[in-house]
Amino acid sequence: MRRPSKDSPKLSAESQRLVSISQAIVQAASRVEERTWERNLDSQLQKLLKTNHQDSIDGALNVLFKGDLAAYDVLMDCVEAVSESSCMTEQAGAADGAEIQWQTLLVAAPVLAWTRFAIASGTIPGDVLGTLGAHLSAHLLAEGTEVALAPTLYSIDQLPRTHAETYALTHKLAQTAHKSGKNGGKGNVRPAEPGPDTSQFLADTRYLLAAVVAPQGAPLFRWQEPQHHVNFEAVRDAALEQWRAQAGPSIGRLLPGCGIELLLPEAYYVACREADKLIRPVSIRAAVHYLTHTLGVEPGDLRAVVAGFGDEASDTQVDEYRVGFTLRQQSDVVYGIVWPLYGQEDEEGTPMEGPAPGERPLAPLDEIVSHLNEVGITHVKRIGERYVAEYCDDCGAPLFADPSGELVHAEMPEDTPAGNEHFH
């Protein structure tokens, strides 16, 4: 999610203001100064997002991405924070004119799903929506919060495409949560429009979106409550287990024929990024399960060919790895998956800020091989060449490297049982 948008022809005054304030935050000499600049930046972003001036934000991000990555990260963090949160002011009473401040956070609850069939998405029935809202409140949210669930099980194509769209959805759900309270989000939020027709995947992510409202400064999640500060990690882990146990059956109704894993509901952008990363090993497991059952072979009868891909602008940067599967004694690629690199991942697996204390992260390529070995594929060929990311001209499917290093379309054998040909 930290990719710049297309270039703007000319930097507007609004974009330049965002650039300057972001650079000022980086150069701030104290927390007081930094917070002052941040409030200024938040105010500018509020105005732009409310009026749907996404182009001004994109223009600033593009400029900073090319010339000042530290300021780029500052601006991106602020854009995400402003678009996934909001504040509301309410008059407490006519007598004294006191005001109550409310804070809202857009929360995503990702669901990893895998199947040999289609993975559903779309409108959530009212009874299921109410049940999910009740479980969210009972097991994850702090006392005194209100919640509104969007009545849609989102596919990635149905999620907000811009920060301005995220901002609009956050505010719409926040109003619904505050007005209707903990009733499962029933209100004036309409289901999302169906996403565009895209290729089905054996493993994919679905999302529940909700707005959580609490008094300004009050905790939003159960593990943020004062009595849990010392052991917040254990409380958070227990909350996730309860969410999986209690909400799992209801979500299973929405995803018939699928294996599912519920991830921790968190702030929208963080949850989506975590889901993007965690769906990758699931894709490997789903692919091997599909191939062994469809072709009637054992995992040891398969071979994996792994190659790095990037764009034409860079000769060395790897943006994603593609894994092509062949039968061990043949060279035809019968299936393939894509393993994208996100955020600050690199080919060595070390974030730009360095590894966490006591951790030695696996490089993405080694992680891929480890997951392949875990599911029984021991014959893995690594292609040293770095390819430009190419796709099929006819269907748009990614091309994969075969054992000789040639880019080819993944095609199941002609005698494959019917009904699975739409997976590629």
VENCORNOR-V500361 format. One record per residue. N is the residue number from 1. RES is the residue in one small letter. PHI is phi in degrees with one decimal (NA if undefined). Layout:
# VENCORNOR-V500361
n=N res=RES phi=PHI
n=N res=RES phi=PHI
This chain:
# VENCORNOR-V500361
n=1 res=m phi=NA
n=2 res=r phi=-105.5
n=3 res=r phi=-109.0
n=4 res=p phi=-71.4
n=5 res=s phi=-83.8
n=6 res=k phi=-65.4
n=7 res=d phi=-62.9
n=8 res=s phi=-90.9
n=9 res=p phi=-62.8
n=10 res=k phi=-150.1
n=11 res=l phi=-77.8
n=12 res=s phi=-77.3
n=13 res=a phi=-62.1
n=14 res=e phi=-63.7
n=15 res=s phi=-64.5
n=16 res=q phi=-62.6
n=17 res=r phi=-64.4
n=18 res=l phi=-63.0
n=19 res=v phi=-60.3
n=20 res=s phi=-64.8
n=21 res=i phi=-66.9
n=22 res=s phi=-62.1
n=23 res=q phi=-67.6
n=24 res=a phi=-65.3
n=25 res=i phi=-62.8
n=26 res=v phi=-61.2
n=27 res=q phi=-91.3
n=28 res=a phi=-58.9
n=29 res=a phi=-95.5
n=30 res=s phi=-152.6
n=31 res=r phi=-65.3
n=32 res=v phi=-59.7
n=33 res=e phi=-64.6
n=34 res=e phi=-61.2
n=35 res=r phi=-64.1
n=36 res=t phi=-63.4
n=37 res=w phi=-63.0
n=38 res=e phi=-62.2
n=39 res=r phi=-63.1
n=40 res=n phi=-64.5
n=41 res=l phi=-65.4
n=42 res=d phi=-57.9
n=43 res=s phi=-62.6
n=44 res=q phi=-63.9
n=45 res=l phi=-67.7
n=46 res=q phi=-55.2
n=47 res=k phi=-63.4
n=48 res=l phi=-68.9
n=49 res=l phi=-69.2
n=50 res=k phi=-63.7
n=51 res=t phi=-96.9
n=52 res=n phi=63.2
n=53 res=h phi=-90.5
n=54 res=q phi=-63.5
n=55 res=d phi=-63.0
n=56 res=s phi=-66.4
n=57 res=i phi=-68.2
n=58 res=d phi=-62.5
n=59 res=g phi=-61.0
n=60 res=a phi=-66.6
n=61 res=l phi=-61.7
n=62 res=n phi=-62.3
n=63 res=v phi=-61.8
n=64 res=l phi=-70.5
n=65 res=f phi=-62.0
n=66 res=k phi=-80.2
n=67 res=g phi=-128.1
n=68 res=d phi=-156.5
n=69 res=l phi=-66.9
n=70 res=a phi=-64.2
n=71 res=a phi=-69.6
n=72 res=y phi=-59.4
n=73 res=d phi=-62.4
n=74 res=v phi=-61.5
n=75 res=l phi=-65.8
n=76 res=m phi=-62.4
n=77 res=d phi=-60.7
n=78 res=c phi=-69.5
n=79 res=v phi=-60.9
n=80 res=e phi=-64.1
n=81 res=a phi=-62.9
n=82 res=v phi=-70.3
n=83 res=s phi=-76.6
n=84 res=e phi=-102.4
n=85 res=s phi=-143.5
n=86 res=s phi=-158.9
n=87 res=c phi=-125.0
n=88 res=m phi=-127.2
n=89 res=t phi=-116.1
n=90 res=e phi=-127.9
n=91 res=q phi=-73.1
n=92 res=a phi=-72.1
n=93 res=g phi=-177.2
n=94 res=a phi=-73.4
n=95 res=a phi=-65.5
n=96 res=d phi=-104.4
n=97 res=g phi=68.8
n=98 res=a phi=-67.4
n=99 res=e phi=-117.1
n=100 res=i phi=-114.6
n=101 res=q phi=-96.9
n=102 res=w phi=-120.2
n=103 res=q phi=-117.1
n=104 res=t phi=-131.5
n=105 res=l phi=-130.4
n=106 res=l phi=-80.3
n=107 res=v phi=-113.8
n=108 res=a phi=-112.3
n=109 res=a phi=-114.8
n=110 res=p phi=-73.7
n=111 res=v phi=-128.2
n=112 res=l phi=-80.8
n=113 res=a phi=-132.9
n=114 res=w phi=-144.7
n=115 res=t phi=-168.6
n=116 res=r phi=-94.2
n=117 res=f phi=-116.0
n=118 res=a phi=-89.5
n=119 res=i phi=-98.1
n=120 res=a phi=-73.5
n=121 res=s phi=-155.9
n=122 res=g phi=119.3
n=123 res=t phi=-65.7
n=124 res=i phi=-95.6
n=125 res=p phi=-57.1
n=126 res=g phi=-57.7
n=127 res=d phi=-68.0
n=128 res=v phi=-67.8
n=129 res=l phi=-61.1
n=130 res=g phi=-63.5
n=131 res=t phi=-64.2
n=132 res=l phi=-65.8
n=133 res=g phi=-63.0
n=134 res=a phi=-65.8
n=135 res=h phi=-68.3
n=136 res=l phi=-60.4
n=137 res=s phi=-67.0
n=138 res=a phi=-72.7
n=139 res=h phi=-113.1
n=140 res=l phi=-122.4
n=141 res=l phi=-92.8
n=142 res=a phi=-71.8
n=143 res=e phi=-62.4
n=144 res=g phi=87.5
n=145 res=t phi=-87.9
n=146 res=e phi=-120.2
n=147 res=v phi=-141.7
n=148 res=a phi=-131.4
n=149 res=l phi=-92.0
n=150 res=a phi=-67.6
n=151 res=p phi=-81.0
n=152 res=t phi=-139.1
n=153 res=l phi=-90.3
n=154 res=y phi=-80.6
n=155 res=s phi=-86.1
n=156 res=i phi=-63.1
n=157 res=d phi=-75.3
n=158 res=q phi=-99.0
n=159 res=l phi=-67.9
n=160 res=p phi=-54.0
n=161 res=r phi=-92.3
n=162 res=t phi=-131.1
n=163 res=h phi=-65.1
n=164 res=a phi=-64.9
n=165 res=e phi=-68.1
n=166 res=t phi=-63.2
n=167 res=y phi=-58.8
n=168 res=a phi=-64.3
n=169 res=l phi=-66.7
n=170 res=t phi=-57.2
n=171 res=h phi=-70.0
n=172 res=k phi=-65.4
n=173 res=l phi=-68.2
n=174 res=a phi=-63.0
n=175 res=q phi=-62.6
n=176 res=t phi=-64.5
n=177 res=a phi=-62.3
n=178 res=h phi=-70.1
n=179 res=k phi=-80.9
n=180 res=s phi=-101.7
n=181 res=g phi=67.8
n=182 res=k phi=-84.8
n=183 res=n phi=-122.1
n=184 res=g phi=81.7
n=185 res=g phi=85.0
n=186 res=k phi=-68.3
n=187 res=g phi=170.6
n=188 res=n phi=-97.1
n=189 res=v phi=-87.5
n=190 res=r phi=-86.9
n=191 res=p phi=-60.5
n=192 res=a phi=-67.0
n=193 res=e phi=-65.6
n=194 res=p phi=-58.1
n=195 res=g phi=-74.2
n=196 res=p phi=-64.4
n=197 res=d phi=-68.1
n=198 res=t phi=-128.5
n=199 res=s phi=-63.2
n=200 res=q phi=-75.8
n=201 res=f phi=-117.7
n=202 res=l phi=-68.7
n=203 res=a phi=-135.6
n=204 res=d phi=-156.4
n=205 res=t phi=-110.6
n=206 res=r phi=-120.3
n=207 res=y phi=-133.9
n=208 res=l phi=-98.1
n=209 res=l phi=-117.8
n=210 res=a phi=-146.1
n=211 res=a phi=-104.2
n=212 res=v phi=-110.0
n=213 res=v phi=-118.2
n=214 res=a phi=-148.1
n=215 res=p phi=-56.7
n=216 res=q phi=-52.2
n=217 res=g phi=88.9
n=218 res=a phi=-81.1
n=219 res=p phi=-67.5
n=220 res=l phi=-98.6
n=221 res=f phi=-108.9
n=222 res=r phi=-58.3
n=223 res=w phi=-74.3
n=224 res=q phi=-90.8
n=225 res=e phi=-67.3
n=226 res=p phi=-52.5
n=227 res=q phi=-69.2
n=228 res=h phi=-109.1
n=229 res=h phi=-60.3
n=230 res=v phi=-69.2
n=231 res=n phi=-120.2
n=232 res=f phi=-61.5
n=233 res=e phi=-65.6
n=234 res=a phi=-65.3
n=235 res=v phi=-66.0
n=236 res=r phi=-64.5
n=237 res=d phi=-63.4
n=238 res=a phi=-65.8
n=239 res=a phi=-63.7
n=240 res=l phi=-63.8
n=241 res=e phi=-62.9
n=242 res=q phi=-65.0
n=243 res=w phi=-61.0
n=244 res=r phi=-64.9
n=245 res=a phi=-70.0
n=246 res=q phi=-87.8
n=247 res=a phi=-88.1
n=248 res=g phi=-53.8
n=249 res=p phi=-60.7
n=250 res=s phi=-67.4
n=251 res=i phi=-69.7
n=252 res=g phi=-59.7
n=253 res=r phi=-63.2
n=254 res=l phi=-80.3
n=255 res=l phi=-127.3
n=256 res=p phi=-63.2
n=257 res=g phi=76.5
n=258 res=c phi=-116.4
n=259 res=g phi=-82.6
n=260 res=i phi=-136.3
n=261 res=e phi=-138.9
n=262 res=l phi=-89.2
n=263 res=l phi=-96.1
n=264 res=l phi=-66.2
n=265 res=p phi=-64.1
n=266 res=e phi=-143.7
n=267 res=a phi=-52.7
n=268 res=y phi=-48.4
n=269 res=y phi=-70.4
n=270 res=v phi=-62.7
n=271 res=a phi=-63.4
n=272 res=c phi=-66.0
n=273 res=r phi=-65.7
n=274 res=e phi=-63.9
n=275 res=a phi=-65.3
n=276 res=d phi=-56.6
n=277 res=k phi=-76.2
n=278 res=l phi=-76.9
n=279 res=i phi=-73.9
n=280 res=r phi=-63.7
n=281 res=p phi=-64.4
n=282 res=v phi=-62.9
n=283 res=s phi=-62.0
n=284 res=i phi=-65.5
n=285 res=r phi=-62.1
n=286 res=a phi=-65.8
n=287 res=a phi=-64.4
n=288 res=v phi=-67.0
n=289 res=h phi=-60.7
n=290 res=y phi=-62.1
n=291 res=l phi=-68.5
n=292 res=t phi=-65.6
n=293 res=h phi=-77.5
n=294 res=t phi=-75.0
n=295 res=l phi=-93.3
n=296 res=g phi=67.9
n=297 res=v phi=-126.6
n=298 res=e phi=-95.2
n=299 res=p phi=-54.9
n=300 res=g phi=-67.0
n=301 res=d phi=-85.0
n=302 res=l phi=-105.0
n=303 res=r phi=-125.3
n=304 res=a phi=-114.3
n=305 res=v phi=-117.8
n=306 res=v phi=-113.9
n=307 res=a phi=-140.5
n=308 res=g phi=-92.5
n=309 res=f phi=-133.5
n=310 res=g phi=-151.3
n=311 res=d phi=-98.5
n=312 res=e phi=-70.3
n=313 res=a phi=-68.9
n=314 res=s phi=-126.0
n=315 res=d phi=-84.7
n=316 res=t phi=-122.2
n=317 res=q phi=-68.7
n=318 res=v phi=-98.1
n=319 res=d phi=-94.8
n=320 res=e phi=-159.8
n=321 res=y phi=-107.4
n=322 res=r phi=-117.3
n=323 res=v phi=-112.9
n=324 res=g phi=-99.8
n=325 res=f phi=-107.9
n=326 res=t phi=-129.4
n=327 res=l phi=-70.2
n=328 res=r phi=-60.9
n=329 res=q phi=-97.9
n=330 res=q phi=-127.6
n=331 res=s phi=-107.2
n=332 res=d phi=-72.5
n=333 res=v phi=-79.1
n=334 res=v phi=-96.3
n=335 res=y phi=-161.3
n=336 res=g phi=-152.7
n=337 res=i phi=-131.6
n=338 res=v phi=-110.8
n=339 res=w phi=-115.9
n=340 res=p phi=-72.6
n=341 res=l phi=-99.6
n=342 res=y phi=-120.3
n=343 res=g phi=55.3
n=344 res=q phi=-104.3
n=345 res=e phi=-66.9
n=346 res=d phi=-135.3
n=347 res=e phi=-67.4
n=348 res=e phi=-90.6
n=349 res=g phi=83.3
n=350 res=t phi=-100.3
n=351 res=p phi=-60.7
n=352 res=m phi=-58.1
n=353 res=e phi=-83.8
n=354 res=g phi=96.6
n=355 res=p phi=-70.7
n=356 res=a phi=-68.6
n=357 res=p phi=-55.4
n=358 res=g phi=78.1
n=359 res=e phi=-110.9
n=360 res=r phi=-131.2
n=361 res=p phi=-65.8
n=362 res=l phi=-71.4
n=363 res=a phi=-64.0
n=364 res=p phi=-52.7
n=365 res=l phi=-62.8
n=366 res=d phi=-68.1
n=367 res=e phi=-65.2
n=368 res=i phi=-60.4
n=369 res=v phi=-62.0
n=370 res=s phi=-61.1
n=371 res=h phi=-67.1
n=372 res=l phi=-64.2
n=373 res=n phi=-62.7
n=374 res=e phi=-61.5
n=375 res=v phi=-94.2
n=376 res=g phi=101.0
n=377 res=i phi=-93.5
n=378 res=t phi=-100.5
n=379 res=h phi=-98.0
n=380 res=v phi=-123.2
n=381 res=k phi=-105.1
n=382 res=r phi=-98.9
n=383 res=i phi=-92.2
n=384 res=g phi=-73.5
n=385 res=e phi=-70.0
n=386 res=r phi=-101.6
n=387 res=y phi=-102.7
n=388 res=v phi=-77.1
n=389 res=a phi=-63.5
n=390 res=e phi=-119.8
n=391 res=y phi=-133.5
n=392 res=c phi=-65.0
n=393 res=d phi=-65.8
n=394 res=d phi=-86.0
n=395 res=c phi=-115.5
n=396 res=g phi=80.6
n=397 res=a phi=-71.3
n=398 res=p phi=-66.2
n=399 res=l phi=-93.6
n=400 res=f phi=-123.0
n=401 res=a phi=-80.5
n=402 res=d phi=-88.2
n=403 res=p phi=-57.5
n=404 res=s phi=-87.2
n=405 res=g phi=94.3
n=406 res=e phi=-85.6
n=407 res=l phi=-80.1
n=408 res=v phi=-139.3
n=409 res=h phi=-83.8
n=410 res=a phi=-76.9
n=411 res=e phi=-135.4
n=412 res=m phi=-69.9
n=413 res=p phi=-56.6
n=414 res=e phi=-61.2
n=415 res=d phi=-90.1
n=416 res=t phi=-64.1
n=417 res=p phi=-54.2
n=418 res=a phi=-65.1
n=419 res=g phi=107.9
n=420 res=n phi=-118.4
n=421 res=e phi=-70.7
n=422 res=h phi=-81.8
n=423 res=f phi=-89.4
n=424 res=h phi=-158.2
